[in-house]
Amino acid sequence: MYIATKVKTMEFSGTMQISGKAKELKAQGINVIDLSVGEPDFPTPQRIKDAAIKAMEDGHTGYTMAAGIVPLRKAVGKWIKDFSGVEYAVNEIIVSNGAKHSLYNTLQTIIDVGEEVIIPAPYWVTYPALVKIVDGIPVYIDTTSESDFKITPEQLKAAITDKTRALILCNPSNPTGSVYSKSELEAIGKIVLENDLYVISDEIYSRLVYDDFEYASFPSLSPELKKKTILIEGVSKSYSMTGWRIGFTAADKELISGMGKLQSQMTSNPCSISQYAAIEAISGLQSDVEEMRKTFSGRREYLFNALNKIDGVKAENAKGAFYLFPDFSSYFGKSNAGTKIEGSMDLAMYLIAEAQVATVPGSVFGAEGFMRIAYATSMENLEEGIKRIKEALNKLS
């Protein structure tokens, strides 16, 4: 049977593979501690579920405008302005089926065949896959834990060619939890303007920042940079609405118009019920978001300290999102009962088999030697997970 080359050569999402393995084992009755998934363990707040029920009762169950209902796009504009001070009109905002769909729309709209997109590594696994799907070329900039996994202006400048169209910036970062300061973003912005690039600023974790860190949204840096920024946001992470599939893109109206045209031919509109729920999410009382953020911060502190107490593991603390990205490379080359750890994928498979703990190997994020551990789960699970990881590592020699 013929299958298109781009599909045959595409890999499954590394994070979804590990998460799927954890779910498979749980279905077999095995007590797996899942520290792999980037999904809040909190239920969607009741006020949001109530808004969805009301939307159904009021008959909002049909097609909507392809770009999303006007009340939601107005609410998104206010939500962004209240947070970062940046103004977007209704025709500068499109609502899509999750932030991943927003990213696809963006790349399909701005990238022609053979054009390059710069992606700092470690990166979210979907970025290079999406670039390849739209026939673009991903260009990677490697970062280190010493630089807090952030690129420098010099690295960005060196990566630019006459085929470069855009830079993808995930801030706060998945998988590392690092966050760029305003001055760091301004330095990157200078290079962006000098080379007339787009910045696809994925800020889906922007409401989850810790330690009184002063977060700066990329389009807020200057009117010139706002014009070159495609802002990606959504409700999945901050409002525990992963399954509702609502993402937002804010950008120049011509770009948004192009994305709307594309979306109208592909998926029509986002789920009508989810759109009304999203209005309540971003417009209603935000106390539930703050409670989640505080809880995540406490878990982060525990995980940071616990990981650094394990011999051979080095973890840097995160400023945002709900991940740590510790270095486990000291265990490479070791073995137990015929299982040899050659890299992070081997270690992830060993931990899920030996300790029944799911983590994500750094290799799928373009950063061998590291492991992504999510603290979007209960403190009880974190404590038990760390205990099991430590015991399994102690068996390696």
VOGU-130706 format. One line per 2 residues: number of its first residue (from 1); their letters; for each residue x, y, z of C-alpha. Coordinates in steps of 0.25 Angstrom, whole numbers, plus 5000, padded with zeros to 4 digits. Layout:
VOGU-130706
NUM	A	X,Y,Z  ... $
This chain:
VOGU-130706
1	MY	5000,5000,5000  5006,5014,4996 $
3	IA	5008,5024,5007  5013,5038,5005 $
5	TK	5028,5039,5008  5026,5050,5018 $
7	VK	5017,5041,5026  5026,5028,5025 $
9	TM	5038,5036,5030  5031,5043,5041 $
11	EF	5033,5038,5055  5022,5037,5066 $
13	SG	5022,5047,5077  5033,5043,5087 $
15	TM	5025,5048,5098  5012,5042,5094 $
17	QI	5019,5028,5092  5024,5028,5107 $
19	SG	5011,5033,5112  5004,5022,5103 $
21	KA	5013,5012,5109  5009,5016,5123 $
23	KE	4995,5016,5120  4996,5002,5114 $
25	LK	5003,4997,5127  4992,5003,5136 $
27	AQ	4982,4996,5128  4989,4983,5132 $
29	GI	4987,4987,5146  5001,4991,5148 $
31	NV	5003,5003,5158  5011,5012,5149 $
33	ID	5015,5026,5153  5014,5035,5141 $
35	LS	5024,5046,5142  5024,5047,5126 $
37	VG	5011,5055,5123  5010,5070,5121 $
39	EP	4996,5070,5126  4991,5077,5139 $
41	DF	4986,5066,5149  4975,5076,5153 $
43	PT	4961,5075,5148  4956,5086,5139 $
45	PQ	4950,5097,5149  4935,5095,5151 $
47	RI	4932,5109,5146  4937,5105,5133 $
49	KD	4930,5092,5132  4917,5100,5136 $
51	AA	4919,5109,5124  4920,5098,5115 $
53	IK	4907,5092,5120  4900,5105,5119 $
55	AM	4905,5106,5104  4899,5093,5101 $
57	ED	4886,5096,5108  4886,5110,5100 $
59	GH	4887,5102,5087  4902,5106,5083 $
61	TG	4905,5093,5077  4906,5096,5062 $
63	YT	4917,5102,5053  4923,5115,5057 $
65	MA	4932,5124,5049  4944,5117,5044 $
67	AG	4953,5127,5052  4945,5125,5065 $
69	IV	4933,5133,5071  4935,5148,5072 $
71	PL	4932,5148,5087  4944,5138,5090 $
73	RK	4953,5146,5081  4950,5159,5088 $
75	AV	4952,5152,5101  4965,5147,5096 $
77	GK	4969,5161,5092  4966,5166,5106 $
79	WI	4973,5154,5113  4986,5157,5106 $
81	KD	4985,5172,5108  4983,5170,5123 $
83	FS	4994,5161,5124  5005,5167,5115 $
85	GV	5000,5181,5111  4999,5177,5096 $
87	EY	4987,5180,5088  4981,5171,5078 $
89	AV	4968,5174,5070  4958,5163,5067 $
91	NE	4963,5161,5053  4977,5159,5058 $
93	II	4973,5147,5066  4969,5133,5062 $
95	VS	4964,5121,5071  4968,5107,5067 $
97	NG	4968,5093,5071  4978,5094,5082 $
99	AK	4992,5101,5081  4998,5090,5073 $
101	HS	4988,5093,5062  4991,5108,5064 $
103	LY	5006,5104,5061  5002,5096,5049 $
105	NT	4994,5107,5043  5005,5117,5046 $
107	LQ	5016,5109,5039  5007,5105,5027 $
109	TI	5004,5120,5025  5018,5126,5026 $
111	ID	5027,5115,5021  5029,5111,5006 $
113	VG	5037,5098,5001  5051,5098,5006 $
115	EE	5051,5110,5015  5057,5109,5028 $
117	VI	5052,5110,5043  5062,5112,5054 $
119	IP	5058,5103,5066  5066,5104,5079 $
121	AP	5070,5090,5085  5064,5085,5094 $
123	YW	5051,5087,5087  5037,5082,5088 $
125	VT	5036,5069,5080  5026,5074,5071 $
127	YP	5033,5087,5065  5043,5080,5056 $
129	AL	5032,5070,5051  5022,5081,5048 $
131	VK	5033,5089,5040  5036,5076,5032 $
133	IV	5021,5074,5029  5020,5087,5023 $
135	DG	5033,5084,5014  5041,5094,5022 $
137	IP	5055,5091,5028  5058,5091,5043 $
139	VY	5071,5097,5047  5075,5094,5061 $
141	ID	5083,5103,5071  5089,5094,5083 $
143	TT	5088,5100,5097  5094,5095,5110 $
145	SE	5090,5094,5124  5101,5105,5127 $
147	SD	5093,5115,5118  5080,5110,5125 $
149	FK	5077,5104,5111  5075,5118,5105 $
151	IT	5081,5123,5092  5090,5135,5091 $
153	PE	5088,5146,5080  5102,5141,5074 $
155	QL	5097,5127,5073  5084,5132,5066 $
157	KA	5092,5141,5056  5101,5130,5053 $
159	AI	5089,5120,5049  5083,5130,5040 $
161	TD	5084,5128,5025  5077,5134,5013 $
163	KT	5066,5123,5014  5063,5126,5028 $
165	RA	5048,5130,5030  5046,5129,5045 $
167	LI	5050,5126,5059  5042,5117,5068 $
169	LC	5043,5121,5083  5037,5114,5094 $
171	NP	5036,5123,5106  5034,5117,5117 $
173	SN	5041,5105,5111  5036,5091,5109 $
175	PT	5044,5082,5113  5054,5090,5121 $
177	GS	5045,5100,5129  5055,5111,5126 $
179	VY	5049,5125,5124  5056,5137,5116 $
181	SK	5058,5150,5123  5053,5163,5116 $
183	SE	5067,5167,5113  5070,5154,5107 $
185	LE	5058,5155,5098  5062,5169,5094 $
187	AI	5075,5164,5090  5069,5153,5081 $
189	GK	5059,5163,5076  5070,5172,5071 $
191	IV	5075,5161,5062  5061,5157,5058 $
193	LE	5058,5171,5053  5072,5172,5046 $
195	ND	5069,5160,5038  5054,5162,5036 $
197	LY	5050,5148,5042  5037,5144,5048 $
199	VI	5037,5139,5063  5027,5129,5066 $
201	SD	5026,5131,5081  5020,5119,5088 $
203	EI	5015,5125,5101  5006,5114,5105 $
205	YS	5012,5113,5119  5013,5128,5121 $
207	RL	5003,5128,5133  5012,5117,5140 $
209	VY	5024,5125,5144  5030,5125,5158 $
211	DD	5039,5132,5169  5034,5146,5165 $
213	FE	5041,5145,5152  5037,5157,5143 $
215	YA	5031,5150,5130  5032,5158,5117 $
217	SF	5023,5154,5105  5031,5155,5092 $
219	PS	5021,5164,5085  5022,5174,5097 $
221	LS	5036,5177,5094  5033,5188,5083 $
223	PE	5023,5191,5072  5033,5186,5062 $
225	LK	5035,5173,5068  5020,5171,5070 $
227	KK	5018,5172,5055  5028,5161,5054 $
229	TI	5023,5152,5065  5013,5141,5064 $
231	LI	5008,5138,5078  5003,5125,5081 $
233	EG	4994,5123,5094  4983,5114,5099 $
235	VS	4975,5109,5111  4981,5095,5112 $
237	KS	4992,5097,5122  4987,5108,5131 $
239	YS	4973,5104,5132  4975,5089,5132 $
241	MT	4967,5088,5119  4976,5079,5111 $
243	GW	4964,5071,5105  4956,5083,5101 $
245	RI	4965,5086,5090  4965,5101,5089 $
247	GF	4978,5109,5085  4979,5124,5081 $
249	TA	4988,5131,5070  4990,5146,5071 $
251	AD	4998,5153,5059  4997,5163,5048 $
253	KE	4983,5162,5042  4988,5158,5028 $
255	LI	4995,5146,5034  4982,5143,5042 $
257	SG	4974,5144,5030  4983,5134,5023 $
259	MG	4981,5124,5035  4966,5126,5035 $
261	KL	4966,5122,5020  4974,5110,5023 $
263	QS	4966,5106,5035  4953,5108,5028 $
265	QM	4957,5097,5018  4963,5087,5028 $
267	TS	4955,5087,5041  4944,5097,5039 $
269	NP	4943,5103,5053  4948,5099,5067 $
271	CS	4938,5092,5076  4927,5102,5079 $
273	IS	4924,5097,5093  4939,5098,5096 $
275	QY	4939,5112,5091  4929,5116,5101 $
277	AA	4936,5109,5112  4949,5116,5108 $
279	IE	4942,5130,5110  4939,5127,5124 $
281	AI	4953,5121,5126  4960,5134,5122 $
283	SG	4949,5144,5126  4945,5138,5140 $
285	LQ	4951,5139,5153  4966,5134,5152 $
287	SD	4967,5129,5166  4968,5115,5162 $
289	VE	4979,5118,5152  4987,5124,5164 $
291	EM	4984,5112,5173  4989,5103,5162 $
293	RK	5002,5111,5160  5005,5111,5175 $
295	TF	5003,5096,5176  5012,5094,5164 $
297	SG	5023,5103,5170  5023,5095,5183 $
299	RR	5024,5082,5175  5035,5088,5167 $
301	EY	5043,5091,5180  5042,5077,5185 $
303	LF	5046,5071,5172  5058,5080,5170 $
305	NA	5063,5076,5184  5060,5061,5183 $
307	LN	5066,5059,5169  5079,5066,5174 $
309	KI	5080,5057,5186  5081,5045,5176 $
311	DG	5096,5041,5173  5100,5044,5159 $
313	VK	5088,5053,5156  5089,5068,5154 $
315	AE	5076,5077,5153  5075,5091,5150 $
317	NA	5063,5098,5156  5052,5103,5146 $
319	KG	5046,5117,5146  5033,5113,5138 $
321	AF	5024,5102,5132  5024,5089,5140 $
323	YL	5036,5081,5136  5050,5079,5141 $
325	FP	5061,5074,5132  5072,5067,5140 $
327	DF	5085,5061,5135  5085,5046,5136 $
329	SS	5097,5044,5127  5106,5038,5138 $
331	YF	5097,5025,5138  5100,5023,5123 $
333	GK	5109,5011,5121  5104,5004,5133 $
335	SN	5095,4991,5133  5086,4982,5142 $
337	AG	5082,4968,5139  5086,4969,5124 $
339	TK	5080,4982,5122  5091,4992,5118 $
341	IE	5088,5007,5118  5094,5013,5105 $
343	GS	5086,5026,5105  5073,5033,5110 $
345	MD	5063,5025,5103  5069,5012,5109 $
347	LA	5069,5019,5123  5054,5023,5121 $
349	MY	5051,5008,5117  5058,5003,5128 $
351	LI	5051,5012,5138  5037,5008,5133 $
353	AE	5041,4993,5133  5049,4993,5146 $
355	AQ	5042,5004,5155  5029,5006,5148 $
357	VA	5032,5020,5146  5030,5028,5133 $
359	TV	5039,5039,5129  5043,5045,5115 $
361	PG	5057,5043,5109  5064,5056,5106 $
363	SV	5068,5050,5092  5054,5052,5087 $
365	FG	5056,5067,5090  5069,5067,5083 $
367	AE	5077,5067,5097  5083,5054,5100 $
369	GF	5088,5051,5114  5075,5058,5120 $
371	MR	5062,5053,5124  5049,5061,5125 $
373	IA	5041,5059,5138  5028,5066,5140 $
375	YA	5022,5071,5153  5008,5072,5148 $
377	TS	5004,5061,5157  5002,5059,5172 $
379	ME	5012,5061,5183  5009,5047,5187 $
381	NL	5013,5042,5173  5025,5050,5172 $
383	EE	5030,5045,5185  5027,5030,5181 $
385	GI	5033,5033,5168  5046,5038,5173 $
387	KR	5047,5027,5183  5046,5017,5171 $
389	IK	5055,5024,5162  5066,5024,5173 $
391	EA	5064,5009,5176  5065,5006,5161 $
393	LN	5077,5014,5159  5084,5008,5171 $
395	KL	5083,4994,5164  5092,4999,5152 $
397	S	5106,4996,5152 $
